[in-house]
Amino acid sequence: MRILIIDDEESMRHMLTVILKREGYEPSAFADASKALCALEADEFAFILCDIKMPGMDGMRFLKELKAKGRDETVIMMSAYASMDTAIECMKLGAYDYISKPFKSDEIILILKKAEERERLKKENRRLRAEAEAEYGGRSIITKDARMQEEMALIRKVADYSTTVLITGESGTGKELAARAIHYSGLRALEPFVAVNCGAIPEDLLESELFGHVKGAFTGADRNKAGLFQEADRGTIFLDEVGELPVDLQVKLLRALQEREIRRVGDTKSIKIDARVVAATIRDLRQEIKEGRFREDLFYRLNVIEIKMPPLRRRPVDIEPLALHFIGKYARKFGKPVKNLSNEALDAILCYTWPGNVRELENVIERAMILEESDTIGKNALPIMDKRLGEAAFPVADEEISIKKAEDALERGLIKRALEKTNNNRTKAAELLEISHRALLYKIKSYGL
């Protein structure tokens, strides 16, 4: 590991050279900081040991020159006259640490070992960030669909900003994947990504989970607890199913967004937080506002940027590439030689309407990978080859060629399936079908359902 020494005292240069060589480093020593800068242009050095007080270009000026050139070497400053103010000024200019002269050999080696560990962690962070971007970044969302590609372009545009984002779409369309793409493609990628499903936490525990509590705030609160907003500080908090929040918590979320601060349950003072909020919902929040279940002011605060995740049935061009992606994923996971779909299996998945969207497709491929013994998934390995598929793909008799009758039959079949899927909950069925509740009631009556 190469180290650059800059000091106008020959005895100091000699001493440091001996110490560093003994520890296995490769030192190069200079009495003149300007000549050391030239050496940096020609060679690479892991660390720099630089004196502060020198004739000509001193240590402070050297740091400024490094900064101006955009260099990022780890610099350790040395001085016999160092004060706390001087040390602080060095840090502001980009120095990693400083050491007061005279020092023992063990002291300088300890600082260098700490610097080595810091560099190792920086490299590890860069590696993890690259892996996170590859797995969750916008490029990892597989699509050939023009509308979906527009949404991915929007994700890339907003990634570096702290603007609140609302992601809408049916269950299984990849809303959390989009949220992770926003986080891991942006400047907060190395900070926490905290996901919380607002509909999965009991209402009486939700406020404490989000904002934390202090000791004694309620029965069982035997210690202070940080909430998820605090855990996401400097990173991103993903509020999945934000439409499920009770109205009183909507008020507190609005305050957190407006004031950039939260108050723990039972606390008397607020805590500043810097957490980017990305929310998601399958609900039509505009309709929820009309029916008094969601605050309009919170909606506009959340909906600064809206990402709309289209259902898989509206992006059929993506079904085959997604299926092949999942085949590759589970082939690696299960150690199986399966690489493709038979023509019959491909026709089957292209004809299916995928009410569970991408999540359902992944589950179907995972199951098929377990069942398939050859290197190609056949139609028999797919669990979707049932009567419902035939109805959805070919809803009218072969001799019937009326588009209007085919559309009516398909619509009737989809409404029937939505009602079955939601146990005849018409509000939820309307959400799945992406139509208004009033329109659904009209169609149910019209089709005799």
C-alpha positions in Angstrom: 0.0 0.0 0.0 1.6 3.3 -1.1 1.7 6.3 1.2 2.8 9.8 0.4 4.7 11.7 3.1 4.9 15.6 2.9 7.1 17.3 5.5 9.8 20.0 5.3 11.8 18.3 8.2 14.2 15.7 6.9 14.3 13.9 10.2 10.5 13.5 10.2 10.5 12.2 6.6 13.3 9.7 7.5 11.5 8.5 10.7 8.2 8.0 8.9 9.8 6.2 6.0 11.5 3.8 8.4 8.3 3.2 10.5 6.1 2.6 7.4 8.5 0.3 5.6 8.8 -1.8 8.8 5.0 -2.2 8.7 4.9 -3.2 5.0 3.9 0.1 3.5 5.6 1.7 0.4 6.3 5.3 1.4 7.4 8.2 -0.9 8.6 11.3 0.9 8.6 15.0 -0.3 9.8 18.2 1.4 7.7 20.4 -1.0 3.9 20.1 -1.2 3.8 21.4 -4.8 6.1 18.6 -5.9 4.0 16.2 -4.0 1.0 17.4 -6.0 2.9 16.6 -9.2 3.7 13.1 -7.8 -0.1 12.6 -7.3 -0.7 13.3 -10.9 1.7 10.6 -12.0 1.1 8.0 -9.3 -1.6 6.6 -7.0 -1.4 6.7 -3.2 -3.7 5.1 -0.7 -3.0 7.7 2.0 -1.2 11.0 2.5 0.6 12.2 5.6 1.0 15.9 5.4 2.5 18.5 7.7 0.5 21.7 8.3 3.3 24.2 8.9 5.6 24.3 5.8 7.3 27.0 3.7 5.8 27.7 0.3 2.6 25.7 0.0 1.5 24.8 3.5 -0.8 21.9 4.5 -4.0 24.0 4.4 -3.2 25.2 0.9 -2.4 21.6 -0.1 -5.8 20.4 1.1 -7.5 23.2 -0.9 -5.6 22.2 -4.0 -6.7 18.6 -3.6 -10.3 19.6 -3.2 -10.1 21.9 -6.2 -8.8 19.0 -8.3 -11.6 16.7 -7.1 -9.1 14.2 -5.5 -10.5 11.9 -2.8 -7.3 10.5 -1.2 -7.4 10.0 2.6 -5.2 12.7 4.1 -3.9 12.7 7.7 -2.5 16.1 8.9 0.5 16.4 11.2 1.6 19.4 13.3 3.5 20.4 16.4 1.4 23.5 16.7 -2.1 22.0 16.1 -5.0 23.6 18.0 -8.6 22.4 18.1 -9.5 25.2 15.7 -6.8 24.1 13.3 -8.0 20.5 13.4 -11.5 21.5 12.7 -10.4 23.7 9.8 -8.5 20.7 8.4 -11.6 18.5 8.6 -13.7 21.1 6.8 -11.2 21.1 4.0 -11.4 17.3 3.7 -8.8 15.8 6.0 -9.6 12.4 7.5 -7.7 13.0 10.8 -4.8 14.8 12.4 -2.0 13.9 14.8 0.1 16.2 17.0 3.9 16.0 16.9 5.8 14.5 18.5 4.0 11.1 18.3 5.0 7.5 18.8 5.2 5.1 16.0 2.3 3.1 17.4 0.1 6.2 17.2 0.7 6.8 13.5 0.2 3.1 12.7 -3.1 3.0 14.6 -4.4 6.0 12.6 -3.4 4.3 9.3 -5.1 1.1 10.4 -8.3 3.0 11.2 -8.0 4.7 7.8 -7.6 1.3 6.1 -10.7 0.1 7.8 -12.6 3.2 6.7 -11.5 2.6 3.1 -12.6 -1.0 3.3 -16.0 0.1 4.5 -16.3 2.7 1.8 -15.5 0.0 -0.9 -18.0 -2.3 0.7 -20.6 0.4 0.7 -20.0 1.1 -3.0 -20.3 -2.6 -3.7 -23.5 -2.9 -1.7 -24.9 0.1 -3.4 -24.1 -1.3 -6.9 -25.7 -4.6 -5.9 -28.8 -2.8 -4.5 -29.1 -0.7 -7.7 -28.8 -3.8 -9.8 -31.5 -5.7 -7.8 -33.9 -2.9 -7.0 -32.9 0.0 -9.3 -35.2 1.2 -12.1 -33.3 -0.9 -14.6 -34.2 -4.1 -12.7 -37.9 -3.6 -13.4 -38.4 -5.7 -16.5 -40.7 -4.2 -19.1 -41.1 -3.6 -22.8 -44.4 -1.9 -22.4 -44.4 1.8 -23.5 -46.6 3.0 -20.6 -44.5 1.2 -18.0 -41.3 2.5 -19.5 -42.7 6.0 -19.0 -43.2 5.3 -15.3 -39.7 3.9 -15.1 -38.3 7.1 -16.6 -40.3 9.1 -14.0 -38.8 7.0 -11.2 -35.3 7.8 -12.5 -36.1 11.5 -12.6 -37.4 11.7 -9.0 -34.9 9.3 -7.4 -32.4 12.0 -6.3 -35.0 14.3 -4.8 -36.8 14.2 -1.4 -40.2 14.8 -3.0 -43.0 12.7 -1.7 -44.2 10.0 -4.1 -47.5 8.2 -4.3 -47.5 4.8 -6.1 -50.9 3.5 -7.3 -51.9 0.2 -8.8 -53.5 -3.1 -8.1 -52.2 -5.7 -5.7 -49.2 -7.5 -7.2 -48.2 -4.9 -9.8 -44.9 -4.2 -8.1 -45.5 -1.1 -6.0 -42.9 -1.9 -3.4 -40.4 -2.8 -6.1 -41.0 0.7 -7.6 -40.5 2.2 -4.2 -37.2 0.4 -3.7 -36.2 1.5 -7.2 -36.7 5.1 -6.2 -34.7 4.7 -3.0 -31.8 2.6 -4.4 -31.4 4.7 -7.6 -31.1 7.9 -5.6 -28.8 9.7 -3.2 -30.3 7.9 -0.2 -29.3 4.5 -1.5 -26.8 3.8 1.4 -29.3 4.9 4.0 -32.2 2.8 5.5 -35.2 1.7 3.4 -38.0 1.0 5.9 -41.2 -0.6 4.6 -44.4 -0.7 6.6 -47.8 -2.1 5.6 -50.3 0.3 7.2 -53.1 -2.3 6.8 -51.3 -5.1 8.5 -50.6 -3.4 11.9 -53.5 -3.3 14.5 -54.9 0.3 14.7 -54.1 0.7 18.4 -50.4 -0.1 17.8 -50.0 1.8 14.5 -49.1 5.2 16.0 -46.5 3.7 18.3 -45.0 1.7 15.4 -44.8 4.7 13.1 -43.7 7.5 15.6 -42.4 5.6 18.6 -43.3 6.0 22.3 -41.7 7.0 25.6 -41.6 5.0 28.7 -44.9 5.0 30.6 -46.9 6.2 27.6 -49.3 3.3 28.0 -49.5 -0.1 29.7 -46.6 -2.2 28.6 -44.4 0.8 27.5 -41.6 -0.1 29.9 -38.9 1.7 27.8 -38.5 4.4 25.2 -38.9 3.1 21.6 -37.9 4.7 18.4 -40.6 4.6 15.6 -40.2 3.6 12.0 -39.9 7.2 11.0 -36.8 7.5 13.2 -35.4 4.3 11.8 -35.8 5.7 8.3 -34.0 8.9 9.2 -31.9 10.1 6.2 -33.4 7.2 4.2 -36.8 6.3 2.9 -40.0 5.1 4.6 -42.4 3.2 2.4 -46.0 3.4 3.6 -47.7 0.6 1.8 -51.5 0.6 1.8 -51.6 4.2 3.1 -55.3 4.3 2.3 -55.8 2.0 5.3 -54.6 4.7 7.8 -57.3 5.8 10.3 -58.3 9.4 10.0 -56.7 10.5 13.3 -53.3 9.1 12.2 -53.7 10.8 8.8 -53.6 14.1 10.7 -50.3 13.1 12.4 -48.8 11.9 9.2 -49.7 15.2 7.5 -48.0 17.1 10.3 -44.9 14.9 9.9 -44.8 15.6 6.2 -45.4 19.4 6.6 -43.1 20.0 9.6 -40.5 17.3 9.0 -40.9 16.3 12.6 -42.7 13.6 14.6 -43.8 13.3 18.2 -43.6 10.0 20.0 -46.6 8.7 21.9 -46.6 10.2 25.4 -43.8 12.7 24.6 -44.0 16.5 25.1 -41.4 17.5 22.5 -41.0 16.9 18.8 -38.1 15.2 17.0 -36.8 16.4 13.7 -36.6 13.7 11.0 -35.3 13.6 7.5 -37.1 10.6 6.0 -38.3 10.6 2.4 -41.9 9.3 2.3 -43.0 7.0 -0.5 -46.6 5.8 -0.2 -48.6 3.2 -2.1 -52.2 2.2 -2.3 -54.6 0.0 -4.3 -57.5 2.3 -3.3 -58.9 5.2 -5.3 -58.0 7.9 -2.9 -60.0 10.5 -4.7 -63.1 8.4 -4.2 -62.0 7.8 -0.6 -61.9 11.6 -0.1 -65.4 12.0 -1.5 -66.7 9.3 0.9 -64.9 11.0 3.9 -62.4 8.2 4.5 -59.3 10.1 3.5 -58.1 13.6 4.1 -57.9 15.8 1.0 -55.0 17.8 2.3 -53.0 14.6 3.1 -53.7 13.3 -0.4 -52.2 16.4 -2.1 -49.2 16.3 0.2 -48.6 12.6 -0.7 -49.4 13.0 -4.4 -46.7 15.4 -5.4 -45.4 12.8 -7.9 -47.7 9.9 -8.8 -46.3 6.6 -10.2 -49.0 4.5 -11.8 -48.2 0.8 -12.0 -50.4 -0.7 -14.7 -51.9 -4.2 -14.3 -50.2 -7.1 -16.1 -53.3 -7.6 -18.3 -52.7 -4.2 -19.8 -49.1 -4.9 -20.6 -49.2 -8.3 -22.2 -46.0 -7.7 -24.0 -44.2 -8.1 -20.6 -45.7 -11.5 -19.8 -43.1 -13.6 -21.7 -40.0 -11.7 -20.6 -41.2 -11.7 -17.0 -41.8 -15.4 -17.1 -38.4 -16.0 -18.5 -36.8 -13.8 -15.8 -38.6 -15.9 -13.1 -37.5 -19.1 -14.8 -33.9 -18.0 -14.6 -34.3 -16.8 -11.0 -35.8 -20.1 -9.7 -33.5 -22.2 -11.9 -30.6 -20.7 -9.9 -32.4 -21.0 -6.6 -33.5 -24.7 -7.1 -30.5 -25.8 -9.2 -32.7 -27.0 -12.0 -31.9 -27.0 -15.8 -35.3 -25.5 -16.8 -34.7 -22.7 -19.3 -37.9 -22.1 -21.3 -41.6 -22.5 -21.8 -43.2 -24.8 -24.4 -45.3 -23.2 -27.1 -48.5 -24.5 -25.4 -47.4 -23.2 -22.0 -46.5 -19.8 -23.5 -49.9 -19.6 -25.2 -51.6 -20.4 -21.9 -49.9 -17.7 -19.9 -50.4 -15.1 -22.7 -54.2 -15.9 -22.8 -54.6 -15.7 -19.0 -55.8 -12.4 -17.5 -53.6 -12.4 -14.4 -55.9 -11.0 -11.7 -52.9 -11.3 -9.2 -50.6 -9.5 -11.7 -46.8 -10.0 -11.6 -46.9 -11.6 -8.1 -49.3 -14.3 -9.4 -47.1 -14.9 -12.5 -44.0 -15.3 -10.3 -45.9 -17.8 -8.0 -47.1 -19.8 -11.0 -43.6 -20.0 -12.5 -42.1 -21.0 -9.1 -44.7 -23.8 -8.8 -44.0 -24.9 -12.4 -40.2 -25.0 -11.7 -40.7 -27.4 -8.8 -43.0 -29.7 -10.8 -41.2 -29.7 -14.1 -38.7 -32.5 -14.7 -37.5 -31.6 -18.2 -35.6 -28.4 -19.3 -38.9 -26.8 -20.6 -42.0 -25.9 -18.7 -45.0 -27.7 -20.2 -48.6 -26.8 -20.1 -49.4 -29.5 -17.6 -47.0 -27.9 -15.0 -49.1 -24.7 -15.0 -51.8 -24.4 -12.3 -53.9 -21.9 -14.3 -55.2 -24.3 -16.9 -58.8 -24.4 -15.6 -62.3 -23.5 -16.7 -61.9 -19.9 -15.7 -59.0 -19.4 -18.2 -61.1 -20.8 -21.1 -63.9 -18.4 -20.2 -61.6 -15.4 -20.0 -59.7 -16.2 -23.2 -62.7 -17.3 -25.3 -65.9 -15.9 -23.7 -68.3 -16.6 -26.6 -69.1 -19.5 -28.8 -66.8 -20.2 -31.8 -69.5 -19.3 -34.3 -70.1 -15.9 -32.7 -68.0 -13.1 -34.1 -69.7 -10.1 -32.6 -67.1 -7.8 -30.8 -69.9 -6.2 -28.7 -71.1 -9.6 -27.4 -67.5 -10.8 -26.8 -66.7 -7.6 -24.8 -70.0 -8.0 -22.8 -69.2 -11.6 -22.0 -65.6 -10.9 -21.0 -66.7 -7.9 -18.8 -69.4 -10.1 -17.2 -66.9 -12.8 -16.5 -64.4 -10.4 -14.9 -67.1 -8.8 -12.7 -68.2 -12.3 -11.5 -64.6 -13.2 -10.7 -64.0 -10.0 -8.9 -67.1 -10.6 -6.7 -66.0 -14.1 -6.0 -62.5 -13.0 -5.1 -63.8 -10.4 -2.6 -66.6 -12.5 -1.2 -69.1 -10.2 -2.8 -67.6 -7.1 -1.2 -68.7 -4.6 -4.0 -66.4 -1.8 -2.8 -63.3 -4.0 -3.0 -64.5 -5.6 -6.3 -64.9 -2.1 -7.8 -61.2 -1.4 -6.8 -60.0 -4.6 -8.4 -61.9 -3.8 -11.6 -60.7 -0.2 -11.5 -64.3 1.2 -11.9 -66.4 3.3 -9.6 -68.7 1.7 -7.1 -71.8 3.2 -8.9 -70.7 1.8 -12.2 -70.2 -1.7 -10.7 -73.7 -1.6 -9.2 -75.1 -0.7 -12.6 -73.3 -3.5 -14.4 -74.3 -6.0 -11.8 -77.9 -5.2 -12.4 -77.4 -5.0 -16.2 -75.8 -8.5 -16.3 -78.2 -10.1 -13.8 -75.5 -10.8 -11.3 
